[in-house]
Amino acid sequence: MRLTELSPRWCAEYNAPPDAKQGVSFLCPHCKVTRLAIFFAPTICGREPVDIKLVHKQQILSDQDPQHVGHLADEHVGRIVWTRVNGETFDTLTLQPSIDASAWGCWHGHITNGGVQ
């Protein structure tokens, strides 16, 4: 399956300019209902990476469910867990390590060269 088949969108922290690309949001490959949002470094737009703690706080204050962000190990909370290895488009994006949203009944897998495994 390709990332482009999962309605991908670039995402960024609140109040970022429209061209900010600090992460990617896409439909869960498992259920194709839940959207997963993954923030990475280095960003595509040149902005600083997102502060995950701040994003979660803003989501809670705006009554959004913060559980759409893939699993973060406790020692990494507040930091970006995913590294953008390469790619500046949905067709070429590679992120490491794996994305694990299985705690919420969703997908656990990899995005490599725009492919979703």
C-alpha positions as CSV (number, residue, x, y, z in Angstrom):
1,M,0.0,0.0,0.0
2,R,1.2,3.6,-0.7
3,L,0.9,6.5,1.7
4,T,-0.8,8.4,-1.1
5,E,-3.8,6.0,-0.8
6,L,-4.4,7.0,2.8
7,S,-5.4,10.7,2.3
8,P,-2.1,12.1,3.7
9,R,-1.8,15.7,4.8
10,W,1.2,17.6,6.0
11,C,0.7,18.8,9.6
12,A,2.3,21.3,11.9
13,E,2.1,22.8,15.3
14,Y,-0.8,25.2,16.1
15,N,-0.4,28.7,14.6
16,A,2.3,27.6,12.1
17,P,2.2,29.0,8.6
18,P,0.2,27.1,6.0
19,D,3.3,25.8,4.3
20,A,4.8,24.3,7.5
21,K,5.6,20.6,7.2
22,Q,6.6,19.3,10.6
23,G,4.8,16.0,10.3
24,V,2.3,13.9,8.4
25,S,-1.3,12.8,9.1
26,F,-2.9,9.9,7.3
27,L,-5.6,7.3,7.7
28,C,-4.7,4.2,9.7
29,P,-3.8,1.5,7.2
30,H,-5.5,-1.0,9.5
31,C,-9.0,0.5,9.9
32,K,-8.9,3.4,7.4
33,V,-11.0,5.4,9.8
34,T,-8.7,6.8,12.5
35,R,-6.2,9.5,11.4
36,L,-2.6,9.0,12.7
37,A,-0.4,12.1,13.1
38,I,3.4,11.6,13.2
39,F,5.8,14.4,13.8
40,F,9.4,14.1,12.6
41,A,12.8,15.7,12.5
42,P,14.3,17.1,10.4
43,T,11.2,18.9,9.3
44,I,10.7,19.5,5.6
45,C,10.0,23.3,6.0
46,G,13.1,24.2,8.0
47,R,11.1,25.0,11.1
48,E,12.1,23.6,14.5
49,P,10.5,20.1,15.3
50,V,7.2,20.1,17.2
51,D,7.2,19.9,21.0
52,I,4.9,16.9,21.5
53,K,4.0,17.9,25.1
54,L,2.8,21.3,23.8
55,V,0.8,19.7,21.0
56,H,-1.0,17.3,23.4
57,K,-1.8,20.2,25.8
58,Q,-3.2,22.2,22.9
59,Q,-5.3,19.3,21.8
60,I,-6.7,18.7,25.3
61,L,-7.5,22.4,25.7
62,S,-9.4,22.4,22.3
63,D,-11.3,19.1,23.2
64,Q,-9.5,17.0,20.6
65,D,-8.4,13.5,21.3
66,P,-4.6,13.4,21.6
67,Q,-4.5,9.6,21.1
68,H,-4.2,9.9,17.4
69,V,-0.4,10.4,17.8
70,G,1.5,7.2,17.6
71,H,3.0,5.6,20.7
72,L,5.7,7.6,22.5
73,A,8.1,5.8,24.8
74,D,8.2,7.6,28.2
75,E,11.8,8.6,27.9
76,H,11.0,10.4,24.6
77,V,7.9,12.4,25.6
78,G,8.5,16.0,24.6
79,R,10.9,14.9,21.8
80,I,10.4,13.8,18.3
81,V,10.7,10.0,18.2
82,W,10.6,9.7,14.4
83,T,13.4,10.6,12.1
84,R,12.7,11.6,8.5
85,V,15.4,9.6,6.8
86,N,14.6,10.9,3.4
87,G,11.8,12.2,1.2
88,E,10.0,15.6,0.8
89,T,6.8,14.2,-0.8
90,F,4.3,11.6,0.2
91,D,5.7,9.3,-2.6
92,T,9.3,9.4,-1.2
93,L,8.9,9.8,2.6
94,T,10.8,7.4,4.8
95,L,10.4,7.5,8.6
96,Q,12.2,5.6,11.4
97,P,11.6,3.8,13.7
98,S,8.3,2.0,13.1
99,I,5.0,3.7,13.9
100,D,3.1,1.9,16.7
101,A,-0.5,2.9,17.2
102,S,-1.5,-0.7,18.3
103,A,-2.2,0.4,21.8
104,W,-5.3,2.1,20.3
105,G,-6.2,-0.9,18.1
106,C,-4.6,0.7,15.1
107,W,-1.6,-0.1,12.8
108,H,2.0,-0.9,13.6
109,G,4.4,-0.6,10.7
110,H,6.8,1.4,8.6
111,I,6.7,4.1,6.0
112,T,9.6,3.5,3.5
113,N,9.9,5.4,0.3
114,G,6.2,6.3,0.4
115,G,5.3,2.6,0.9
116,V,3.3,1.6,4.0
117,Q,4.1,-1.9,5.3
